[in-house]
């Protein structure tokens, strides 16, 4: 049972279907991307615990695979007691949906290097903690996803705006926010990390990415990183995934700075920046790795086979029945492809498709990235 049926879930369903699995895809709206390739579908509010219990009892799945964070994850502990495998684990799903839980685990319990941070549960508290962490700083709701409610405080005048924006973008009625000091980083990477039921923890070649509004715009693999910094990141990733437990692929994000590597965030599932692996950059895409790991199938090795890049294609307005103009020109590029997700509804900045491109290992990654951006710009999303 897949909980959340977006574009990442769609690729995961394709991967597990190729391994003989029967999939029930769940989402809050009908005809979500993963539902289009699954065997069955359910449409519920996944923040409704009783509705979640009802469909789990109805289908009796062997595995529950969360694709998003907006789920009543505390129910997962009971599902594990029933003998259902939660991916990667009930603990991981619960800790990572709450920035407070995962940050305190990383910084306080495991001793990982993170940005200086404080929590606030009111506008007055936020004003006080901004004085502690300093300006500029980043403010995020503890419960949100995809950059929702995230903003930067540069002056005193920004504090009220940041608080209001965080409350507008929060999930549910959870009002608390985190204020993080700015890390003077040179770049950001995603380190896709695979934990196995019966095997060593494996790491994909690092992925670089650029964000706007808290969402990735381009990603490329491999990212440039010093060997000592990569080793440091791998050690941190192994430490935190081991503490959270379970088998699967994780997207572990890091800041790279002059004084080393800083742990940023973690997703216990395939990562949006990892869509670059659909360009054949590795011998297995992140979705194929996730499928093998959760099914307990061995992964002999992860090998970089190409230099690749991805660039997102966004909608610019609310609408239905999306159509894609420019595919003819976009498909003229060699060593490139476009994946349309099949989302039935558009809204401003919604990710609707991705451009993929690649070259041989050792090629100039910046040129490959520029080509992906060029292709993405050729495609326009029209809707009614």
N, C-alpha and C positions, 0 to 999 in steps of 0.2 A: 504494500500500500504506500503510494507516494503522496505525501502531504505538501501540497503546493505544486502547481503544474505549469510553471513558466518555461522559458526557453532552455534553462539549464536542466530542468526536469525532463523536457522533451528528449534531449540528447542522452540523458541517463536511461530513459525508457527504451530508446532504440538500442542502447548498449546491452541492457539486460534481456531484452527480447531476443537478441542474437545469441544469448546464452540460455534460451529456453524457458524464460520466466513468464508468469502470468501476472499482469499489472493492473491494479485499480488506481486510477489517478484522481486525486481530490483537489478541488479548488473552490474559491468563493464565487466563481462565475462559470457558466457553461462554455464549452468549446475552447478552454484554455489550451495552449500549445501542446502540453504533454498528454492531455485527454484525447487529442486527435490521433495519437499513435498507441494508446493503451487499450487493454481488453475491455475494461469497464470504467465507469466514471461515477463520481459522487460530487454534488454541489452543496456545500455547507459553509457556515461560518466556523472556521477552525478555532476561533477564540471562544466558542461555545462548547464547554467541556462535555455536556450531556449529548450534544450532537456528535461529538467525536467518539464518545463511548458507544453510541448507537451503531455507527458504521463499522467500528472495530469489531463489535459483537456480531454484526451481520456478516461480515466477510471473513472473520477469523484469519487475518494474514499471518504468515510466518515471519515477515519482516515489515517494519514500519520505517520508511525513509523520509525524513523531513527535508523539504527543499527550500523552505522559507522559515522565518523566525516567528511570524505572527500566528502562533499555535498555542493552545493551552498545554504547554509542555510538562506541567507538573503531573498530568495524567500518565506520562510515559513511565514513571516509576511503577505504577500499578500494572501497566501492560507488560513490563519486564517480569514482574512477579507471576503473570499469567503464562510466561514462557515465550512471549513474543520478543524477537530480536529488534531492539530499537537502534537505529544507525546514527552515529557510531555507538552511542549509549544514552540512556536517560540523563545521566549526569552531564554529559557534554552538551546535549540539547538545552538543558536548563541553565547551565552556567553561561553559555555563549549568547543566549538571547538577552542577557542582562549585562550591560557594560560594567556594572559595579562588581558583579561576581567574577567575571573573567579578568578584570584589571587587578582586583585584589589578590586573586589566585596567582597571577603572573608576577606582580610586584612584591607582594607581602609574603606569600607562602613559598614561591619558587625562587624569588630573588632575581627575576629578570630585569634588565635595564629598560625602563619606560620613561616617558615624559613625566615631569612633575604634575601632579593632579590633585584636585579636591572636589568634593561633592557639595551640592546645594539643593535645598528643597523649597526655597522661596526666593523672591527677588532680593530681599535683604541679605540672605545668606550668599547669594551669587555675588553681590557687591563686595561682601567681606572676603570671599575666597579668591576673587580676581586680584585683590591686593596681595594675597599670599602667593599665587602662581605667577602673577605679573602679566603685563600686556606687551605684545599681543598674546591672546590665548584663544583656544578653540572651545566652544561650548556645544555639547551634544546631549540630547535626551538619553537617559539610561536605557530606555526601551524604544528603539526605532530601528529602521533599516534603510539602506540605499541613500544615505546622506540626508534623510528627512529631518528637519529641525536643527540642522548643523549650521553654525555661523562663527564668524571671527570677531572678537572684541579687540578693537584697536584704541578706542578712547572711552572715557567715562560715559559718553552719550550713547555708546553702543550696548551698554549693559541691559537696559530696559528692552531694547529691540531684540537682543539675543535671547532674553528670557521669554518674551512673547513668541518669538519664532520657534523656540524649543517646545513650548507648550502646544503650539499649533501642529507641530510635526511629531509629537510623541505618540506612542501606541497605548491605547486604553486610557486609564486614569492615573498612570504612573507619572508623577510630576517631577521627580528628582532628575537633576542634570549633573554632568561631569564637566569641569573646567580643566583643560589641559594646557600646560605651558607649550609654547612653540618650540619645536626641535629644529635647530638649524641644520636640516638635512640636505644632502646633495641629490638624493634620489630616493624613490620608494620601490620596494620589490614585493612580489608575492612568491612565497616559497611553498609550492604544492607539496604536501607531505602525506605519505601513505602509510597507515598503520595496518598491519596484517594480523589475522588470527593466529597464524602459525608461520612466523617469519619476521625478519628484521624490518625496522622502519626504513622506508625508502624516500628519496627526495628527487623531485623533478628539477631540471635546470631552472635557475631563477628567472622570473618573469618581471619585466619592468612595466610600469603603467603611468598614465597621466589621468588626473581626475578633474572634473568640474562639478560643482554643486554636490559633491560627495559621491558622484558616480563616475566610473571609469569611462574614458573616451577612446583611448588607444592602449593596446598592450603589445609587448614584443618579447620574444624569447630567442636567444638568451639575453638576459640583462647583464650589463657590465658590473662586476663586483670583484673586489680583491679577494684572493683565496682565503686569507685569514678571516675576513668578514663573512664569507660564505660559511666557513666552518662554525663561526660564532652563531650565525643564524640557524644553522642545522641543529646545533646543540640546544638552542632555546626551543626550537620547534619540537624536537624530540621530547624535551622535558615537559612542555605544556600539554602535548597530545597524550603522553603517557599518564599524566595526572588526571586528565579527563576521561581516559579509557575508551576502549572500543576499536573496532576495525572500520576503516573507510579512508576516503581522501579528505584532507583538510586544506583550506586556504589560509596560510599564516602570513600576515602582513608585517613588514619591517620598514623602518626609516634607516637609511644609510647616512651617517654623519662622519665628520672628521675624527671624532673620538670613538667611533665604533658603531655598533648596531643597536637599535632601539626596537623592542617589541611594540607593535601598534595594536593590531586586532587579529581576530581569528574566526573563521567560519568552519563549522564541522560538516562541510559538504563541498562539492565542486564550486569554484569561484568564478565570478564573471570575467575577471582578467584572464582566466585560464581558457577562455574560448579560443585563444590563439592556438591552442593545441589541436583545434579542428583543422588547422592548416597543415597538419602532418609533421609538426615540429618534433614530435616524439614517436617512438614505436607504438605507444598507446596514448590516446587522448585522455584528458582528465576524467572523462565520463566512463571510458573503458576501464581505467584504473579503479575508479570508485566501484564499478560493478564487480570486478574481480575481488576486490578487498571485502566488500560486504557479503559476498557469497562464499568467502573462505577459499577462493581459488588462488593458486600461487602466481606470483609475479616474479619472473626470473630476473628481470633487470629493467631499468628505464634508461633509454638511450636517446640522446639528441640526434635527430636525423636531418633537420633542416633549420635554417634561420627563418623566423616567421613573424608576422605582425597581424593584428586585428584592429579595426576601427568601427565604431558603432554608427548605425544609421537611425536617426531619431525622428519622431513625429513632431510637428510644431503646433498642433491644435487638437481640440477635442473632435471626435468624429467616429464614424462606423464604416464598415466595408472598405478597408484600406486597399489602395492600389499603389503599385511601385513603378514610377517612371524612371527611365535612364538605364534599365537593365541591359539593353542592347549595347550601349557604349561601355558599361562597366564590364561586361563579359568579354570584351575585346582584349583585355589585358591577359598576358601569359602568366602562368604560375599563380593564378588567383581564382577566387571563388566568392560567392555571396550566399549567405544563409538567411532566408526570410523565416521569421519565427512563427507566423500564423496567428498573431494576436488579433482578435476581431474588433477591438476598440482602440482608438488613438487618443492621446492627450499630450500636452506640451512636454517635450523632453522624454517621452516614453521611448524606450529602446525597442525598435521594431525589427531590426535586422543587423547583420554584421558583415563587413567586408574582410576577407582573409587573403593573405598573400604570403609567398615564401620564396626562398632561394637556397642555394647550397650552404652547407655548414661553413662558417667562416666568412660569409658575405657581409657586407656593410649593413648592419641592422638598421641604421638610420635611413638608408635608401629604401629598404624594404618597408619600413614604417611609413615613409612619405608616400609610397605607392598605395598602401592600404588607405591612407587618408584621402588620396586623390580619387580612388575608386568609390569610397563612401560618399564623397561630395557629388558624384555623378547621379546618385539615386535620390529621388524625392518621393516622400510618402504623401499621397493624396487620399482624402477621405470625404465622406458625405456628412 
